[in-house]
Amino acid sequence: MAKIIAVANQKGGVGKTTTTVNLAASLAATKRRVMVIDLDPQGNATMASGVDKYQVDATAYDLLVEETPPEQVVITQTEGGYHLIAANGDVTAAEIKLMEVFAREVRLRNALAPIRDNYDFIFIDCPPALNLLTINAMTAADSVLVPMQCEYFALEGLTALMDTISKLTAVVNADLKIEGLLRTMYDPRNRLANEVSEQLKKHFGDKVFRTVIPRNVRLAEAPSHGQPAMYYDKYSSGAKAYLALAGEMLRRNDITQPVHA
């Protein structure tokens, strides 16, 4: 059965989509069965997977609102080697439509139930806001992966996010855990970044991933080419960092075997 991980942070521009796409591609490269669900109406994870968000037949909107069977929504061919449920501007309407339906918080969890056994990992790229889409993601998820930059305001945002997660745990998903905190766009020459990094490790201990994602031009360029970094430039520091993160995640979850042919 798949481990479902929501990649979330209420602050924008912290590397949620970059992390979702590159971690998924890295795990897929180890022969794990991986799916990415793009819940952000901007559709950035869709485009970064080499899929044109304007040309897709179905999106997360169809899954959540129209209750289209998931096998009719899943795209099986992507540049990252994983399956994808796409997003585009239609997903904005999903949030409005969901307000009108019964049990709206569990729509995604219920929709994934029939196909969950088909995967080892399912990553949900959340929008940078606490809305019904993010709540659906966290209700469906086993854990939350939090990408964050090591800067002062990021710590404030993290406090708010942790508060949100604890409230959701109490109301809609008692089993929700923190998968880990991931330091992104990290520059070791920056004194503040090092100070914030130390504070994170002090307060959250082993919840902070040992792997650090560096600030890297190739990581920034790859989405415009519709590819994860490991296929755009496998020798880049960003691509290597996400491969290392995939290895760390497998060890943390004690999933070193088996792999699928």
C-alpha positions as CSV (number, residue, x, y, z in Angstrom):
1,M,0.0,0.0,0.0
2,A,1.3,3.4,-0.9
3,K,2.6,5.9,1.6
4,I,0.8,9.2,0.8
5,I,2.9,12.3,1.5
6,A,1.5,15.8,1.2
7,V,4.2,18.3,0.3
8,A,3.0,21.5,2.0
9,N,4.0,24.9,3.2
10,Q,1.6,27.9,3.5
11,K,4.5,30.1,2.3
12,G,5.0,30.2,-1.5
13,G,8.3,29.9,-3.3
14,V,10.0,27.5,-0.9
15,G,10.4,24.6,-3.4
16,K,7.3,22.5,-2.9
17,T,6.9,21.7,-6.6
18,T,10.6,21.3,-7.1
19,T,10.7,18.8,-4.2
20,T,7.6,16.9,-5.3
21,V,8.8,16.4,-8.9
22,N,12.4,15.7,-8.2
23,L,11.9,13.4,-5.2
24,A,9.2,11.5,-7.1
25,A,11.5,11.1,-10.1
26,S,14.4,10.0,-7.9
27,L,12.2,7.3,-6.2
28,A,10.9,6.2,-9.6
29,A,14.4,5.7,-10.8
30,T,14.9,3.2,-7.9
31,K,12.0,1.2,-9.5
32,R,9.5,2.3,-6.9
33,R,6.0,2.8,-8.2
34,V,5.3,6.5,-7.7
35,M,2.5,8.9,-8.4
36,V,2.3,12.7,-8.2
37,I,-1.0,14.5,-7.6
38,D,-0.9,18.2,-8.6
39,L,-3.4,20.1,-6.5
40,D,-2.1,23.5,-7.3
41,P,-4.2,25.4,-9.9
42,Q,-1.0,26.8,-11.3
43,G,-0.2,23.3,-12.6
44,N,3.5,23.7,-12.1
45,A,4.1,20.1,-11.2
46,T,2.2,19.1,-14.3
47,M,4.4,21.2,-16.6
48,A,7.6,20.2,-14.8
49,S,6.6,16.6,-15.5
50,G,6.7,17.2,-19.3
51,V,2.8,17.3,-19.5
52,D,1.1,20.3,-21.1
53,K,-1.5,21.4,-18.6
54,Y,-3.6,23.0,-21.4
55,Q,-3.9,19.7,-23.3
56,V,-4.8,17.2,-20.6
57,D,-8.1,15.4,-20.8
58,A,-8.8,15.3,-17.1
59,T,-7.4,16.9,-13.9
60,A,-7.7,16.7,-10.2
61,Y,-10.9,18.7,-10.7
62,D,-12.5,15.6,-12.4
63,L,-11.3,13.3,-9.6
64,L,-12.5,15.5,-6.7
65,V,-15.7,17.1,-8.1
66,E,-17.0,14.9,-10.9
67,E,-15.9,11.7,-9.1
68,T,-14.3,10.4,-12.3
69,P,-12.6,7.0,-11.6
70,P,-9.0,7.6,-10.8
71,E,-7.8,5.3,-13.6
72,Q,-9.4,7.6,-16.1
73,V,-7.6,10.6,-14.6
74,V,-4.1,9.2,-14.2
75,I,-1.5,10.0,-16.8
76,T,1.0,7.2,-17.1
77,Q,3.6,8.8,-19.3
78,T,5.7,11.6,-17.8
79,E,9.3,12.7,-18.1
80,G,9.9,11.7,-14.5
81,G,8.9,8.0,-14.9
82,Y,6.0,8.4,-12.4
83,H,2.3,8.6,-12.9
84,L,0.5,11.9,-12.6
85,I,-2.8,13.4,-11.8
86,A,-2.6,16.8,-13.5
87,A,-3.8,20.3,-12.6
88,N,-4.6,23.5,-14.4
89,G,-6.9,26.5,-13.9
90,D,-9.9,24.1,-13.6
91,V,-8.7,23.1,-10.2
92,T,-9.5,26.6,-8.9
93,A,-13.1,25.8,-9.5
94,A,-12.8,22.6,-7.6
95,E,-12.3,24.5,-4.4
96,I,-15.5,26.4,-4.9
97,K,-17.5,23.3,-6.0
98,L,-16.3,21.3,-3.0
99,M,-17.9,23.8,-0.7
100,E,-21.3,22.5,-1.8
101,V,-20.7,18.7,-1.4
102,F,-21.1,16.4,1.6
103,A,-17.9,15.1,3.3
104,R,-15.8,17.5,1.2
105,E,-12.7,17.0,3.3
106,V,-12.4,13.3,2.4
107,R,-13.0,13.5,-1.3
108,L,-9.3,12.8,-2.2
109,R,-8.9,10.1,0.4
110,N,-11.9,8.2,-0.9
111,A,-10.9,8.7,-4.5
112,L,-7.4,7.2,-4.0
113,A,-8.6,4.2,-2.0
114,P,-9.2,2.0,-5.1
115,I,-5.7,2.6,-6.6
116,R,-3.6,3.0,-3.4
117,D,-2.2,-0.5,-3.6
118,N,-0.8,0.2,-7.1
119,Y,1.9,2.5,-5.7
120,D,4.7,2.6,-3.2
121,F,4.6,6.4,-2.9
122,I,2.0,9.1,-3.7
123,F,3.1,12.7,-3.5
124,I,0.6,15.5,-3.3
125,D,1.8,19.0,-4.4
126,C,-0.3,21.3,-2.3
127,P,-1.1,25.0,-3.2
128,P,0.6,27.6,-1.0
129,A,-2.6,28.3,1.1
130,L,-4.6,26.5,3.7
131,N,-7.8,25.9,1.6
132,L,-10.0,22.9,0.9
133,L,-7.5,21.5,-1.5
134,T,-4.8,21.4,1.1
135,I,-7.2,20.1,3.7
136,N,-8.1,17.3,1.3
137,A,-4.4,16.5,0.8
138,M,-3.7,16.3,4.5
139,T,-6.8,14.3,5.2
140,A,-5.6,11.7,2.6
141,A,-2.0,11.8,3.6
142,D,0.0,9.7,6.0
143,S,2.5,12.4,6.5
144,V,3.5,15.9,5.6
145,L,6.9,16.9,4.1
146,V,7.7,20.5,4.7
147,P,10.2,22.2,2.3
148,M,11.5,25.5,3.7
149,Q,14.1,28.1,3.2
150,C,16.4,28.8,6.1
151,E,15.4,32.4,6.7
152,Y,13.8,34.3,9.5
153,F,10.2,34.6,8.1
154,A,10.3,30.9,7.2
155,L,10.4,30.1,10.9
156,E,7.3,32.1,11.6
157,G,5.5,30.4,8.7
158,L,6.6,27.0,10.1
159,T,5.1,27.7,13.4
160,A,1.7,28.5,11.7
161,L,2.0,25.4,9.6
162,M,2.7,23.2,12.6
163,D,-0.3,24.7,14.4
164,T,-2.5,24.0,11.3
165,I,-1.3,20.4,11.2
166,S,-2.0,19.8,14.8
167,K,-5.6,21.1,14.4
168,L,-6.2,18.9,11.3
169,T,-4.9,16.0,13.2
170,A,-7.4,16.6,15.9
171,V,-10.3,17.0,13.5
172,V,-9.9,15.0,10.2
173,N,-6.8,12.8,10.3
174,A,-5.6,11.5,13.7
175,D,-2.8,9.5,12.0
176,L,-1.1,12.5,10.2
177,K,2.6,12.7,11.0
178,I,5.4,15.0,10.0
179,E,7.5,13.2,7.4
180,G,10.3,15.7,7.8
181,L,11.5,19.3,7.3
182,L,13.6,19.8,4.2
183,R,16.0,22.7,3.9
184,T,15.8,24.1,0.4
185,M,17.7,26.7,-1.7
186,Y,20.4,26.4,1.0
187,D,23.5,28.5,0.7
188,P,26.1,27.5,3.4
189,R,27.9,30.8,2.9
190,N,24.9,32.6,4.3
191,R,25.3,33.1,8.1
192,L,21.6,33.5,8.7
193,A,20.9,30.3,6.8
194,N,23.3,28.4,9.0
195,E,21.8,30.0,12.2
196,V,18.2,29.1,11.1
197,S,19.4,25.6,10.2
198,E,20.8,25.1,13.7
199,Q,17.6,26.3,15.2
200,L,15.6,23.9,13.2
201,K,17.8,21.0,14.3
202,K,17.6,22.1,17.9
203,H,13.8,22.3,17.9
204,F,12.8,19.5,15.6
205,G,15.7,17.1,15.9
206,D,15.6,14.0,13.6
207,K,12.5,15.4,11.9
208,V,14.9,17.6,9.9
209,F,16.2,15.7,6.9
210,R,20.0,15.4,6.9
211,T,19.9,16.0,3.2
212,V,20.1,19.7,2.3
213,I,18.9,20.9,-1.1
214,P,21.4,23.6,-2.4
215,R,20.5,26.7,-4.3
216,N,21.2,25.4,-7.9
217,V,20.7,26.9,-11.3
218,R,20.0,23.6,-12.9
219,L,17.1,22.9,-10.5
220,A,15.6,26.2,-11.5
221,E,16.0,25.6,-15.2
222,A,14.7,22.1,-15.4
223,P,11.0,22.8,-15.1
224,S,11.0,25.1,-18.2
225,H,12.3,22.1,-20.1
226,G,9.5,19.8,-18.7
227,Q,12.0,17.6,-16.9
228,P,13.1,16.7,-13.4
229,A,16.7,17.8,-12.7
230,M,18.0,14.2,-12.9
231,Y,17.0,14.0,-16.5
232,Y,17.9,17.6,-17.4
233,D,21.4,17.4,-15.8
234,K,22.1,14.3,-13.7
235,Y,25.5,15.7,-12.6
236,S,24.1,18.9,-11.1
237,S,24.2,19.4,-7.4
238,G,20.4,19.7,-7.2
239,A,19.8,16.3,-9.0
240,K,22.3,14.6,-6.7
241,A,20.7,16.1,-3.6
242,Y,17.3,14.8,-4.5
243,L,18.7,11.4,-5.2
244,A,20.3,11.5,-1.7
245,L,17.0,12.6,-0.2
246,A,15.2,9.7,-1.9
247,G,17.8,7.3,-0.3
248,E,17.3,9.0,3.1
249,M,13.5,8.7,2.9
250,L,13.7,5.0,2.0
251,R,16.0,4.3,4.9
252,R,13.8,6.3,7.3
253,N,10.8,4.3,6.2
254,D,12.8,1.1,6.3
255,I,12.0,0.5,2.7
256,T,15.2,-0.8,1.2
257,Q,13.5,-3.7,-0.6
258,P,11.8,-4.9,-2.6
259,V,11.8,-3.0,-5.9
260,H,9.6,-3.7,-8.8
261,A,10.8,-4.8,-12.2
